[in-house]
């Protein structure tokens, strides 16, 4: 998720944030997104058996890469 997307979501959730609140919410959202990406990647890694082996590895890598700066 980009900073712009996060800012838009925060503005919709909290139109008039107090000073520093916007930054704190953005940092929290990044932590939540990273945890969700990792959970999704772990599900993909569970496919690492039989014919799904390669697809699971590739999917897990792609999910993790979405969070790279």
Secondary structure, DSSP 4 states (H G I P E B T S, - for coil): --HHHHHHHHHHH-TTPPTTHHHHHHHHHHHHHHHHHHHHHHHHHTT-SGGGHHHHHHHHHHHHHTT--
